Structures are given as C-alpha cells and as structure tokens.
Amino acid sequence: MNKADLTAALATEAGIAKVRAAGYINIVFGTIHDALVRGEKVTISDFGTFKVQHRSGFTGHNPKNGTKMPVAPVKIPGFRAGKGLKEALNV
C-alpha cells in the first residue's frame, strides 16, 4: 500500500473527498516528521512508536581501494510495533 492507496482508503472509509483525505494524511505525517526532527518520540496506542535512533560512528573502508575511512555518527528514524499491531499480525 502506498500513499495514494492510503488516501483512497481513508476517503472511502470516512466518506470524504480524496483531496480532503490527502490533506489529513499530509497533516498527520507532517506532524510525525516535525516531532522526530525535534527529537521527540511519537507513540500511537496499539500501533507503535516512532523515535530517533542514534547510530555510532565507526571506521569503515573504501571498497575500491581498501583504505580506511571514518564514518560519522548519524540519526535515523526507528519504529517499534505496539502490542495491538503485533497481536493483529500473529492471529
């Protein structure tokens, strides 16, 4: 399922226009995005938690010539499924 499919499903379920449904979806995803950029955790009951995870830096190597090179630490988005979602997947 992609964003267009999600928009169509929301429009059908809520009985609203697809344009309005797309606007609501953009608001929800934008809000989650902004919270993660601020370093906040977003928890949706029975669905899961979005949070920023930190990956440590390390010394890697260049595959072309084998020289060692530093890889900087980075922040990545993470998701952990909630109890309700896990149970629904394993019925």
PDB file of N, CA, C and O in Angstrom, chain B, residues numbered from 101:
ATOM      1  N   MET B 101       0.852  -1.170   0.000  1.00  0.00           N
ATOM      2  CA  MET B 101       0.000   0.000   0.000  1.00  0.00           C
ATOM      3  C   MET B 101       0.898   1.234   0.000  1.00  0.00           C
ATOM      4  O   MET B 101       1.848   1.315   0.779  1.00  0.00           O
ATOM      5  N   ASN B 102       0.600   2.184  -0.866  1.00  0.00           N
ATOM      6  CA  ASN B 102       1.360   3.426  -0.905  1.00  0.00           C
ATOM      7  C   ASN B 102       0.472   4.582  -0.440  1.00  0.00           C
ATOM      8  O   ASN B 102      -0.661   4.368  -0.009  1.00  0.00           O
ATOM      9  N   LYS B 103       0.993   5.798  -0.532  1.00  0.00           N
ATOM     10  CA  LYS B 103       0.259   6.958  -0.022  1.00  0.00           C
ATOM     11  C   LYS B 103      -1.057   7.175  -0.774  1.00  0.00           C
ATOM     12  O   LYS B 103      -2.060   7.547  -0.165  1.00  0.00           O
ATOM     13  N   ALA B 104      -1.062   6.950  -2.070  1.00  0.00           N
ATOM     14  CA  ALA B 104      -2.287   7.103  -2.858  1.00  0.00           C
ATOM     15  C   ALA B 104      -3.339   6.082  -2.429  1.00  0.00           C
ATOM     16  O   ALA B 104      -4.522   6.409  -2.329  1.00  0.00           O
ATOM     17  N   ASP B 105      -2.910   4.847  -2.176  1.00  0.00           N
ATOM     18  CA  ASP B 105      -3.831   3.812  -1.714  1.00  0.00           C
ATOM     19  C   ASP B 105      -4.387   4.156  -0.333  1.00  0.00           C
ATOM     20  O   ASP B 105      -5.575   3.970  -0.067  1.00  0.00           O
ATOM     21  N   LEU B 106      -3.521   4.655   0.536  1.00  0.00           N
ATOM     22  CA  LEU B 106      -3.940   5.058   1.870  1.00  0.00           C
ATOM     23  C   LEU B 106      -4.945   6.206   1.802  1.00  0.00           C
ATOM     24  O   LEU B 106      -5.925   6.222   2.547  1.00  0.00           O
ATOM     25  N   THR B 107      -4.703   7.158   0.917  1.00  0.00           N
ATOM     26  CA  THR B 107      -5.623   8.284   0.721  1.00  0.00           C
ATOM     27  C   THR B 107      -6.978   7.788   0.246  1.00  0.00           C
ATOM     28  O   THR B 107      -8.009   8.222   0.760  1.00  0.00           O
ATOM     29  N   ALA B 108      -6.992   6.887  -0.728  1.00  0.00           N
ATOM     30  CA  ALA B 108      -8.245   6.345  -1.249  1.00  0.00           C
ATOM     31  C   ALA B 108      -8.998   5.571  -0.170  1.00  0.00           C
ATOM     32  O   ALA B 108     -10.221   5.672  -0.073  1.00  0.00           O
ATOM     33  N   ALA B 109      -8.270   4.795   0.644  1.00  0.00           N
ATOM     34  CA  ALA B 109      -8.914   4.029   1.712  1.00  0.00           C
ATOM     35  C   ALA B 109      -9.525   4.953   2.756  1.00  0.00           C
ATOM     36  O   ALA B 109     -10.642   4.712   3.214  1.00  0.00           O
ATOM     37  N   LEU B 110      -8.809   6.007   3.139  1.00  0.00           N
ATOM     38  CA  LEU B 110      -9.339   6.962   4.109  1.00  0.00           C
ATOM     39  C   LEU B 110     -10.562   7.680   3.549  1.00  0.00           C
ATOM     40  O   LEU B 110     -11.555   7.850   4.257  1.00  0.00           O
ATOM     41  N   ALA B 111     -10.503   8.099   2.298  1.00  0.00           N
ATOM     42  CA  ALA B 111     -11.632   8.789   1.676  1.00  0.00           C
ATOM     43  C   ALA B 111     -12.870   7.904   1.651  1.00  0.00           C
ATOM     44  O   ALA B 111     -13.973   8.371   1.935  1.00  0.00           O
ATOM     45  N   THR B 112     -12.698   6.641   1.315  1.00  0.00           N
ATOM     46  CA  THR B 112     -13.821   5.704   1.269  1.00  0.00           C
ATOM     47  C   THR B 112     -14.376   5.442   2.659  1.00  0.00           C
ATOM     48  O   THR B 112     -15.589   5.485   2.864  1.00  0.00           O
ATOM     49  N   GLU B 113     -13.499   5.171   3.612  1.00  0.00           N
ATOM     50  CA  GLU B 113     -13.909   4.846   4.980  1.00  0.00           C
ATOM     51  C   GLU B 113     -14.612   6.021   5.656  1.00  0.00           C
ATOM     52  O   GLU B 113     -15.605   5.829   6.357  1.00  0.00           O
ATOM     53  N   ALA B 114     -14.101   7.237   5.449  1.00  0.00           N
ATOM     54  CA  ALA B 114     -14.660   8.417   6.105  1.00  0.00           C
ATOM     55  C   ALA B 114     -15.757   9.084   5.278  1.00  0.00           C
ATOM     56  O   ALA B 114     -16.460   9.961   5.780  1.00  0.00           O
ATOM     57  N   GLY B 115     -15.910   8.683   4.030  1.00  0.00           N
ATOM     58  CA  GLY B 115     -16.923   9.285   3.165  1.00  0.00           C
ATOM     59  C   GLY B 115     -16.605  10.731   2.820  1.00  0.00           C
ATOM     60  O   GLY B 115     -17.495  11.581   2.776  1.00  0.00           O
ATOM     61  N   ILE B 116     -15.323  11.002   2.576  1.00  0.00           N
ATOM     62  CA  ILE B 116     -14.893  12.355   2.230  1.00  0.00           C
ATOM     63  C   ILE B 116     -14.168  12.321   0.888  1.00  0.00           C
ATOM     64  O   ILE B 116     -13.832  11.254   0.374  1.00  0.00           O
ATOM     65  N   ALA B 117     -13.933  13.510   0.330  1.00  0.00           N
ATOM     66  CA  ALA B 117     -13.231  13.608  -0.950  1.00  0.00           C
ATOM     67  C   ALA B 117     -11.770  13.194  -0.779  1.00  0.00           C
ATOM     68  O   ALA B 117     -11.186  13.353   0.293  1.00  0.00           O
ATOM     69  N   LYS B 118     -11.193  12.661  -1.856  1.00  0.00           N
ATOM     70  CA  LYS B 118      -9.791  12.234  -1.812  1.00  0.00           C
ATOM     71  C   LYS B 118      -8.854  13.399  -1.524  1.00  0.00           C
ATOM     72  O   LYS B 118      -7.838  13.225  -0.850  1.00  0.00           O
ATOM     73  N   VAL B 119      -9.182  14.576  -2.024  1.00  0.00           N
ATOM     74  CA  VAL B 119      -8.335  15.746  -1.791  1.00  0.00           C
ATOM     75  C   VAL B 119      -8.303  16.074  -0.303  1.00  0.00           C
ATOM     76  O   VAL B 119      -7.245  16.388   0.242  1.00  0.00           O
ATOM     77  N   ARG B 120      -9.452  16.003   0.353  1.00  0.00           N
ATOM     78  CA  ARG B 120      -9.521  16.276   1.789  1.00  0.00           C
ATOM     79  C   ARG B 120      -8.772  15.192   2.572  1.00  0.00           C
ATOM     80  O   ARG B 120      -8.056  15.498   3.526  1.00  0.00           O
ATOM     81  N   ALA B 121      -8.938  13.925   2.167  1.00  0.00           N
ATOM     82  CA  ALA B 121      -8.249  12.817   2.825  1.00  0.00           C
ATOM     83  C   ALA B 121      -6.739  12.977   2.681  1.00  0.00           C
ATOM     84  O   ALA B 121      -6.001  12.747   3.639  1.00  0.00           O
ATOM     85  N   ALA B 122      -6.273  13.364   1.503  1.00  0.00           N
ATOM     86  CA  ALA B 122      -4.842  13.571   1.272  1.00  0.00           C
ATOM     87  C   ALA B 122      -4.319  14.681   2.180  1.00  0.00           C
ATOM     88  O   ALA B 122      -3.206  14.588   2.697  1.00  0.00           O
ATOM     89  N   GLY B 123      -5.108  15.719   2.374  1.00  0.00           N
ATOM     90  CA  GLY B 123      -4.719  16.808   3.265  1.00  0.00           C
ATOM     91  C   GLY B 123      -4.553  16.331   4.695  1.00  0.00           C
ATOM     92  O   GLY B 123      -3.598  16.707   5.375  1.00  0.00           O
ATOM     93  N   TYR B 124      -5.492  15.495   5.157  1.00  0.00           N
ATOM     94  CA  TYR B 124      -5.401  14.952   6.516  1.00  0.00           C
ATOM     95  C   TYR B 124      -4.175  14.061   6.681  1.00  0.00           C
ATOM     96  O   TYR B 124      -3.480  14.131   7.695  1.00  0.00           O
ATOM     97  N   ILE B 125      -3.917  13.235   5.691  1.00  0.00           N
ATOM     98  CA  ILE B 125      -2.751  12.350   5.750  1.00  0.00           C
ATOM     99  C   ILE B 125      -1.466  13.167   5.775  1.00  0.00           C
ATOM    100  O   ILE B 125      -0.539  12.851   6.521  1.00  0.00           O
ATOM    101  N   ASN B 126      -1.411  14.213   4.964  1.00  0.00           N
ATOM    102  CA  ASN B 126      -0.223  15.080   4.958  1.00  0.00           C
ATOM    103  C   ASN B 126      -0.029  15.752   6.309  1.00  0.00           C
ATOM    104  O   ASN B 126       1.105  15.922   6.757  1.00  0.00           O
ATOM    105  N   ILE B 127      -1.118  16.136   6.963  1.00  0.00           N
ATOM    106  CA  ILE B 127      -1.022  16.751   8.287  1.00  0.00           C
ATOM    107  C   ILE B 127      -0.467  15.753   9.295  1.00  0.00           C
ATOM    108  O   ILE B 127       0.426  16.093  10.071  1.00  0.00           O
ATOM    109  N   VAL B 128      -0.983  14.525   9.292  1.00  0.00           N
ATOM    110  CA  VAL B 128      -0.528  13.508  10.243  1.00  0.00           C
ATOM    111  C   VAL B 128       0.948  13.191  10.027  1.00  0.00           C
ATOM    112  O   VAL B 128       1.729  13.194  10.978  1.00  0.00           O
ATOM    113  N   PHE B 129       1.333  12.916   8.779  1.00  0.00           N
ATOM    114  CA  PHE B 129       2.728  12.584   8.507  1.00  0.00           C
ATOM    115  C   PHE B 129       3.651  13.771   8.764  1.00  0.00           C
ATOM    116  O   PHE B 129       4.769  13.596   9.249  1.00  0.00           O
ATOM    117  N   GLY B 130       3.189  14.972   8.444  1.00  0.00           N
ATOM    118  CA  GLY B 130       3.980  16.169   8.704  1.00  0.00           C
ATOM    119  C   GLY B 130       4.207  16.387  10.189  1.00  0.00           C
ATOM    120  O   GLY B 130       5.291  16.796  10.605  1.00  0.00           O
ATOM    121  N   THR B 131       3.183  16.116  10.988  1.00  0.00           N
ATOM    122  CA  THR B 131       3.301  16.262  12.431  1.00  0.00           C
ATOM    123  C   THR B 131       4.289  15.247  13.010  1.00  0.00           C
ATOM    124  O   THR B 131       5.101  15.588  13.870  1.00  0.00           O
ATOM    125  N   ILE B 132       4.216  14.010  12.540  1.00  0.00           N
ATOM    126  CA  ILE B 132       5.174  12.988  12.982  1.00  0.00           C
ATOM    127  C   ILE B 132       6.586  13.388  12.558  1.00  0.00           C
ATOM    128  O   ILE B 132       7.524  13.282  13.348  1.00  0.00           O
ATOM    129  N   HIS B 133       6.740  13.839  11.334  1.00  0.00           N
ATOM    130  CA  HIS B 133       8.038  14.283  10.820  1.00  0.00           C
ATOM    131  C   HIS B 133       8.616  15.392  11.687  1.00  0.00           C
ATOM    132  O   HIS B 133       9.775  15.323  12.096  1.00  0.00           O
ATOM    133  N   ASP B 134       7.813  16.411  11.969  1.00  0.00           N
ATOM    134  CA  ASP B 134       8.289  17.554  12.757  1.00  0.00           C
ATOM    135  C   ASP B 134       8.692  17.138  14.168  1.00  0.00           C
ATOM    136  O   ASP B 134       9.686  17.630  14.702  1.00  0.00           O
ATOM    137  N   ALA B 135       7.918  16.231  14.777  1.00  0.00           N
ATOM    138  CA  ALA B 135       8.245  15.761  16.125  1.00  0.00           C
ATOM    139  C   ALA B 135       9.576  15.014  16.125  1.00  0.00           C
ATOM    140  O   ALA B 135      10.385  15.198  17.034  1.00  0.00           O
ATOM    141  N   LEU B 136       9.810  14.178  15.125  1.00  0.00           N
ATOM    142  CA  LEU B 136      11.073  13.440  15.054  1.00  0.00           C
ATOM    143  C   LEU B 136      12.250  14.384  14.823  1.00  0.00           C
ATOM    144  O   LEU B 136      13.325  14.181  15.387  1.00  0.00           O
ATOM    145  N   VAL B 137      12.057  15.404  14.010  1.00  0.00           N
ATOM    146  CA  VAL B 137      13.123  16.378  13.770  1.00  0.00           C
ATOM    147  C   VAL B 137      13.482  17.083  15.076  1.00  0.00           C
ATOM    148  O   VAL B 137      14.648  17.406  15.304  1.00  0.00           O
ATOM    149  N   ARG B 138      12.487  17.325  15.937  1.00  0.00           N
ATOM    150  CA  ARG B 138      12.748  17.945  17.238  1.00  0.00           C
ATOM    151  C   ARG B 138      13.309  16.948  18.243  1.00  0.00           C
ATOM    152  O   ARG B 138      13.631  17.329  19.368  1.00  0.00           O
ATOM    153  N   GLY B 139      13.432  15.676  17.861  1.00  0.00           N
ATOM    154  CA  GLY B 139      13.985  14.659  18.748  1.00  0.00           C
ATOM    155  C   GLY B 139      12.955  14.038  19.673  1.00  0.00           C
ATOM    156  O   GLY B 139      13.320  13.348  20.625  1.00  0.00           O
ATOM    157  N   GLU B 140      11.676  14.268  19.413  1.00  0.00           N
ATOM    158  CA  GLU B 140      10.620  13.726  20.250  1.00  0.00           C
ATOM    159  C   GLU B 140      10.215  12.331  19.797  1.00  0.00           C
ATOM    160  O   GLU B 140      10.436  11.940  18.651  1.00  0.00           O
ATOM    161  N   LYS B 141       9.622  11.597  20.716  1.00  0.00           N
ATOM    162  CA  LYS B 141       9.100  10.262  20.437  1.00  0.00           C
ATOM    163  C   LYS B 141       7.605  10.401  20.157  1.00  0.00           C
ATOM    164  O   LYS B 141       6.919  11.160  20.841  1.00  0.00           O
ATOM    165  N   VAL B 142       7.091   9.676  19.158  1.00  0.00           N
ATOM    166  CA  VAL B 142       5.674   9.714  18.813  1.00  0.00           C
ATOM    167  C   VAL B 142       5.098   8.329  19.053  1.00  0.00           C
ATOM    168  O   VAL B 142       5.491   7.363  18.399  1.00  0.00           O
ATOM    169  N   THR B 143       4.158   8.234  20.000  1.00  0.00           N
ATOM    170  CA  THR B 143       3.535   6.951  20.335  1.00  0.00           C
ATOM    171  C   THR B 143       2.075   6.974  19.931  1.00  0.00           C
ATOM    172  O   THR B 143       1.334   7.882  20.308  1.00  0.00           O
ATOM    173  N   ILE B 144       1.659   5.971  19.160  1.00  0.00           N
ATOM    174  CA  ILE B 144       0.271   5.802  18.764  1.00  0.00           C
ATOM    175  C   ILE B 144      -0.192   4.491  19.397  1.00  0.00           C
ATOM    176  O   ILE B 144       0.287   3.414  19.043  1.00  0.00           O
ATOM    177  N   SER B 145      -1.130   4.599  20.339  1.00  0.00           N
ATOM    178  CA  SER B 145      -1.588   3.435  21.108  1.00  0.00           C
ATOM    179  C   SER B 145      -1.989   2.277  20.201  1.00  0.00           C
ATOM    180  O   SER B 145      -2.655   2.471  19.184  1.00  0.00           O
ATOM    181  N   ASP B 146      -1.581   1.086  20.577  1.00  0.00           N
ATOM    182  CA  ASP B 146      -1.861  -0.169  19.875  1.00  0.00           C
ATOM    183  C   ASP B 146      -1.318  -0.225  18.445  1.00  0.00           C
ATOM    184  O   ASP B 146      -1.580  -1.191  17.728  1.00  0.00           O
ATOM    185  N   PHE B 147      -0.571   0.792  18.022  1.00  0.00           N
ATOM    186  CA  PHE B 147       0.038   0.748  16.697  1.00  0.00           C
ATOM    187  C   PHE B 147       1.551   0.669  16.816  1.00  0.00           C
ATOM    188  O   PHE B 147       2.167  -0.278  16.328  1.00  0.00           O
ATOM    189  N   GLY B 148       2.156   1.672  17.470  1.00  0.00           N
ATOM    190  CA  GLY B 148       3.601   1.625  17.630  1.00  0.00           C
ATOM    191  C   GLY B 148       4.191   2.966  17.997  1.00  0.00           C
ATOM    192  O   GLY B 148       3.476   3.941  18.228  1.00  0.00           O
ATOM    193  N   THR B 149       5.512   2.997  18.048  1.00  0.00           N
ATOM    194  CA  THR B 149       6.252   4.185  18.449  1.00  0.00           C
ATOM    195  C   THR B 149       7.312   4.516  17.410  1.00  0.00           C
ATOM    196  O   THR B 149       8.092   3.658  16.996  1.00  0.00           O
ATOM    197  N   PHE B 150       7.323   5.774  17.002  1.00  0.00           N
ATOM    198  CA  PHE B 150       8.361   6.301  16.122  1.00  0.00           C
ATOM    199  C   PHE B 150       9.334   7.063  17.001  1.00  0.00           C
ATOM    200  O   PHE B 150       8.915   7.837  17.862  1.00  0.00           O
ATOM    201  N   LYS B 151      10.632   6.856  16.796  1.00  0.00           N
ATOM    202  CA  LYS B 151      11.617   7.611  17.565  1.00  0.00           C
ATOM    203  C   LYS B 151      12.907   7.731  16.776  1.00  0.00           C
ATOM    204  O   LYS B 151      13.147   7.000  15.815  1.00  0.00           O
ATOM    205  N   VAL B 152      13.729   8.672  17.211  1.00  0.00           N
ATOM    206  CA  VAL B 152      15.025   8.887  16.579  1.00  0.00           C
ATOM    207  C   VAL B 152      16.034   7.968  17.245  1.00  0.00           C
ATOM    208  O   VAL B 152      16.144   7.941  18.470  1.00  0.00           O
ATOM    209  N   GLN B 153      16.768   7.217  16.440  1.00  0.00           N
ATOM    210  CA  GLN B 153      17.802   6.340  16.953  1.00  0.00           C
ATOM    211  C   GLN B 153      19.153   6.891  16.520  1.00  0.00           C
ATOM    212  O   GLN B 153      19.276   7.522  15.470  1.00  0.00           O
ATOM    213  N   HIS B 154      20.146   6.647  17.332  1.00  0.00           N
ATOM    214  CA  HIS B 154      21.495   7.145  17.050  1.00  0.00           C
ATOM    215  C   HIS B 154      22.398   5.972  16.656  1.00  0.00           C
ATOM    216  O   HIS B 154      22.518   4.992  17.391  1.00  0.00           O
ATOM    217  N   ARG B 155      23.023   6.090  15.497  1.00  0.00           N
ATOM    218  CA  ARG B 155      23.988   5.089  15.052  1.00  0.00           C
ATOM    219  C   ARG B 155      25.378   5.666  15.269  1.00  0.00           C
ATOM    220  O   ARG B 155      25.696   6.743  14.766  1.00  0.00           O
ATOM    221  N   SER B 156      26.191   4.957  16.009  1.00  0.00           N
ATOM    222  CA  SER B 156      27.543   5.428  16.328  1.00  0.00           C
ATOM    223  C   SER B 156      28.418   5.480  15.084  1.00  0.00           C
ATOM    224  O   SER B 156      28.198   4.754  14.115  1.00  0.00           O
ATOM    225  N   GLY B 157      29.404   6.348  15.137  1.00  0.00           N
ATOM    226  CA  GLY B 157      30.388   6.395  14.072  1.00  0.00           C
ATOM    227  C   GLY B 157      31.326   5.199  14.170  1.00  0.00           C
ATOM    228  O   GLY B 157      31.437   4.574  15.224  1.00  0.00           O
ATOM    229  N   PHE B 158      31.987   4.890  13.087  1.00  0.00           N
ATOM    230  CA  PHE B 158      32.916   3.760  13.075  1.00  0.00           C
ATOM    231  C   PHE B 158      33.938   3.975  11.970  1.00  0.00           C
ATOM    232  O   PHE B 158      33.810   4.888  11.154  1.00  0.00           O
ATOM    233  N   THR B 159      34.935   3.134  11.958  1.00  0.00           N
ATOM    234  CA  THR B 159      35.934   3.191  10.899  1.00  0.00           C
ATOM    235  C   THR B 159      35.567   2.160   9.846  1.00  0.00           C
ATOM    236  O   THR B 159      35.567   0.956  10.102  1.00  0.00           O
ATOM    237  N   GLY B 160      35.257   2.652   8.665  1.00  0.00           N
ATOM    238  CA  GLY B 160      34.911   1.770   7.555  1.00  0.00           C
ATOM    239  C   GLY B 160      36.070   1.676   6.585  1.00  0.00           C
ATOM    240  O   GLY B 160      37.186   2.102   6.882  1.00  0.00           O
ATOM    241  N   HIS B 161      35.789   1.111   5.418  1.00  0.00           N
ATOM    242  CA  HIS B 161      36.834   1.054   4.401  1.00  0.00           C
ATOM    243  C   HIS B 161      36.229   1.327   3.037  1.00  0.00           C
ATOM    244  O   HIS B 161      35.060   1.039   2.782  1.00  0.00           O
ATOM    245  N   ASN B 162      37.047   1.885   2.178  1.00  0.00           N
ATOM    246  CA  ASN B 162      36.638   2.170   0.816  1.00  0.00           C
ATOM    247  C   ASN B 162      36.741   0.865   0.022  1.00  0.00           C
ATOM    248  O   ASN B 162      37.829   0.299  -0.079  1.00  0.00           O
ATOM    249  N   PRO B 163      35.633   0.375  -0.543  1.00  0.00           N
ATOM    250  CA  PRO B 163      35.693  -0.911  -1.252  1.00  0.00           C
ATOM    251  C   PRO B 163      36.529  -0.868  -2.544  1.00  0.00           C
ATOM    252  O   PRO B 163      36.964  -1.912  -3.029  1.00  0.00           O
ATOM    253  N   LYS B 164      36.751   0.311  -3.093  1.00  0.00           N
ATOM    254  CA  LYS B 164      37.544   0.398  -4.321  1.00  0.00           C
ATOM    255  C   LYS B 164      39.028   0.181  -4.070  1.00  0.00           C
ATOM    256  O   LYS B 164      39.697  -0.522  -4.827  1.00  0.00           O
ATOM    257  N   ASN B 165      39.547   0.796  -2.989  1.00  0.00           N
ATOM    258  CA  ASN B 165      40.984   0.690  -2.768  1.00  0.00           C
ATOM    259  C   ASN B 165      41.353   0.156  -1.381  1.00  0.00           C
ATOM    260  O   ASN B 165      42.536  -0.007  -1.083  1.00  0.00           O
ATOM    261  N   GLY B 166      40.374  -0.114  -0.543  1.00  0.00           N
ATOM    262  CA  GLY B 166      40.636  -0.720   0.750  1.00  0.00           C
ATOM    263  C   GLY B 166      41.142   0.221   1.830  1.00  0.00           C
ATOM    264  O   GLY B 166      41.432  -0.227   2.940  1.00  0.00           O
ATOM    265  N   THR B 167      41.257   1.512   1.540  1.00  0.00           N
ATOM    266  CA  THR B 167      41.736   2.438   2.558  1.00  0.00           C
ATOM    267  C   THR B 167      40.681   2.633   3.643  1.00  0.00           C
ATOM    268  O   THR B 167      39.478   2.597   3.384  1.00  0.00           O
ATOM    269  N   LYS B 168      41.171   2.840   4.868  1.00  0.00           N
ATOM    270  CA  LYS B 168      40.262   3.065   5.991  1.00  0.00           C
ATOM    271  C   LYS B 168      39.749   4.501   5.941  1.00  0.00           C
ATOM    272  O   LYS B 168      40.458   5.424   5.542  1.00  0.00           O
ATOM    273  N   MET B 169      38.484   4.661   6.363  1.00  0.00           N
ATOM    274  CA  MET B 169      37.897   6.000   6.386  1.00  0.00           C
ATOM    275  C   MET B 169      36.887   6.085   7.513  1.00  0.00           C
ATOM    276  O   MET B 169      36.188   5.113   7.801  1.00  0.00           O
ATOM    277  N   PRO B 170      36.806   7.248   8.157  1.00  0.00           N
ATOM    278  CA  PRO B 170      35.853   7.390   9.246  1.00  0.00           C
ATOM    279  C   PRO B 170      34.433   7.568   8.703  1.00  0.00           C
ATOM    280  O   PRO B 170      34.221   8.259   7.707  1.00  0.00           O
ATOM    281  N   VAL B 171      33.471   6.937   9.367  1.00  0.00           N
ATOM    282  CA  VAL B 171      32.059   7.105   9.044  1.00  0.00           C
ATOM    283  C   VAL B 171      31.437   7.826  10.234  1.00  0.00           C
ATOM    284  O   VAL B 171      31.505   7.348  11.366  1.00  0.00           O
ATOM    285  N   ALA B 172      30.839   8.964   9.969  1.00  0.00           N
ATOM    286  CA  ALA B 172      30.313   9.823  11.029  1.00  0.00           C
ATOM    287  C   ALA B 172      29.069   9.207  11.682  1.00  0.00           C
ATOM    288  O   ALA B 172      28.342   8.450  11.038  1.00  0.00           O
ATOM    289  N   PRO B 173      28.826   9.529  12.952  1.00  0.00           N
ATOM    290  CA  PRO B 173      27.583   9.078  13.584  1.00  0.00           C
ATOM    291  C   PRO B 173      26.381   9.765  12.929  1.00  0.00           C
ATOM    292  O   PRO B 173      26.483  10.908  12.483  1.00  0.00           O
ATOM    293  N   VAL B 174      25.255   9.071  12.874  1.00  0.00           N
ATOM    294  CA  VAL B 174      24.049   9.620  12.249  1.00  0.00           C
ATOM    295  C   VAL B 174      22.823   9.320  13.098  1.00  0.00           C
ATOM    296  O   VAL B 174      22.825   8.415  13.933  1.00  0.00           O
ATOM    297  N   LYS B 175      21.785  10.098  12.863  1.00  0.00           N
ATOM    298  CA  LYS B 175      20.481   9.864  13.471  1.00  0.00           C
ATOM    299  C   LYS B 175      19.596   9.232  12.405  1.00  0.00           C
ATOM    300  O   LYS B 175      19.574   9.687  11.261  1.00  0.00           O
ATOM    301  N   ILE B 176      18.862   8.179  12.781  1.00  0.00           N
ATOM    302  CA  ILE B 176      17.970   7.521  11.837  1.00  0.00           C
ATOM    303  C   ILE B 176      16.596   7.343  12.480  1.00  0.00           C
ATOM    304  O   ILE B 176      16.501   7.204  13.700  1.00  0.00           O
ATOM    305  N   PRO B 177      15.528   7.344  11.674  1.00  0.00           N
ATOM    306  CA  PRO B 177      14.204   7.112  12.238  1.00  0.00           C
ATOM    307  C   PRO B 177      14.028   5.631  12.553  1.00  0.00           C
ATOM    308  O   PRO B 177      14.510   4.761  11.828  1.00  0.00           O
ATOM    309  N   GLY B 178      13.335   5.371  13.638  1.00  0.00           N
ATOM    310  CA  GLY B 178      13.068   3.988  14.016  1.00  0.00           C
ATOM    311  C   GLY B 178      11.604   3.803  14.343  1.00  0.00           C
ATOM    312  O   GLY B 178      10.921   4.759  14.713  1.00  0.00           O
ATOM    313  N   PHE B 179      11.121   2.593  14.211  1.00  0.00           N
ATOM    314  CA  PHE B 179       9.738   2.263  14.528  1.00  0.00           C
ATOM    315  C   PHE B 179       9.711   0.965  15.308  1.00  0.00           C
ATOM    316  O   PHE B 179      10.378  -0.005  14.947  1.00  0.00           O
ATOM    317  N   ARG B 180       8.938   0.953  16.374  1.00  0.00           N
ATOM    318  CA  ARG B 180       8.743  -0.259  17.153  1.00  0.00           C
ATOM    319  C   ARG B 180       7.242  -0.522  17.210  1.00  0.00           C
ATOM    320  O   ARG B 180       6.475   0.318  17.681  1.00  0.00           O
ATOM    321  N   ALA B 181       6.831  -1.680  16.733  1.00  0.00           N
ATOM    322  CA  ALA B 181       5.410  -2.024  16.694  1.00  0.00           C
ATOM    323  C   ALA B 181       4.845  -2.161  18.104  1.00  0.00           C
ATOM    324  O   ALA B 181       5.510  -2.657  19.013  1.00  0.00           O
ATOM    325  N   GLY B 182       3.605  -1.710  18.263  1.00  0.00           N
ATOM    326  CA  GLY B 182       2.924  -1.808  19.543  1.00  0.00           C
ATOM    327  C   GLY B 182       2.273  -3.173  19.727  1.00  0.00           C
ATOM    328  O   GLY B 182       2.225  -3.985  18.803  1.00  0.00           O
ATOM    329  N   LYS B 183       1.779  -3.407  20.922  1.00  0.00           N
ATOM    330  CA  LYS B 183       1.193  -4.699  21.273  1.00  0.00           C
ATOM    331  C   LYS B 183      -0.003  -5.039  20.378  1.00  0.00           C
ATOM    332  O   LYS B 183      -0.131  -6.175  19.923  1.00  0.00           O
ATOM    333  N   GLY B 184      -0.870  -4.070  20.126  1.00  0.00           N
ATOM    334  CA  GLY B 184      -2.047  -4.322  19.304  1.00  0.00           C
ATOM    335  C   GLY B 184      -1.686  -4.723  17.886  1.00  0.00           C
ATOM    336  O   GLY B 184      -2.301  -5.632  17.328  1.00  0.00           O
ATOM    337  N   LEU B 185      -0.703  -4.065  17.294  1.00  0.00           N
ATOM    338  CA  LEU B 185      -0.259  -4.400  15.946  1.00  0.00           C
ATOM    339  C   LEU B 185       0.393  -5.773  15.907  1.00  0.00           C
ATOM    340  O   LEU B 185       0.139  -6.559  14.994  1.00  0.00           O
ATOM    341  N   LYS B 186       1.229  -6.063  16.892  1.00  0.00           N
ATOM    342  CA  LYS B 186       1.877  -7.379  16.939  1.00  0.00           C
ATOM    343  C   LYS B 186       0.849  -8.496  17.047  1.00  0.00           C
ATOM    344  O   LYS B 186       0.953  -9.515  16.365  1.00  0.00           O
ATOM    345  N   GLU B 187      -0.144  -8.297  17.908  1.00  0.00           N
ATOM    346  CA  GLU B 187      -1.182  -9.323  18.090  1.00  0.00           C
ATOM    347  C   GLU B 187      -1.992  -9.497  16.807  1.00  0.00           C
ATOM    348  O   GLU B 187      -2.326 -10.623  16.439  1.00  0.00           O
ATOM    349  N   ALA B 188      -2.315  -8.387  16.114  1.00  0.00           N
ATOM    350  CA  ALA B 188      -3.094  -8.460  14.881  1.00  0.00           C
ATOM    351  C   ALA B 188      -2.330  -9.208  13.799  1.00  0.00           C
ATOM    352  O   ALA B 188      -2.935  -9.915  12.993  1.00  0.00           O
ATOM    353  N   LEU B 189      -1.012  -9.062  13.769  1.00  0.00           N
ATOM    354  CA  LEU B 189      -0.200  -9.734  12.754  1.00  0.00           C
ATOM    355  C   LEU B 189      -0.050 -11.226  13.028  1.00  0.00           C
ATOM    356  O   LEU B 189       0.186 -12.008  12.107  1.00  0.00           O
ATOM    357  N   ASN B 190      -0.186 -11.619  14.288  1.00  0.00           N
ATOM    358  CA  ASN B 190       0.050 -13.011  14.654  1.00  0.00           C
ATOM    359  C   ASN B 190      -1.208 -13.754  15.074  1.00  0.00           C
ATOM    360  O   ASN B 190      -1.158 -14.649  15.919  1.00  0.00           O
ATOM    361  N   VAL B 191      -2.336 -13.379  14.481  1.00  0.00           N
ATOM    362  CA  VAL B 191      -3.596 -14.070  14.802  1.00  0.00           C
ATOM    363  C   VAL B 191      -3.678 -15.350  14.024  1.00  0.00           C
ATOM    364  O   VAL B 191      -4.658 -16.086  14.146  1.00  0.00           O
TER     365      VAL B 191
END
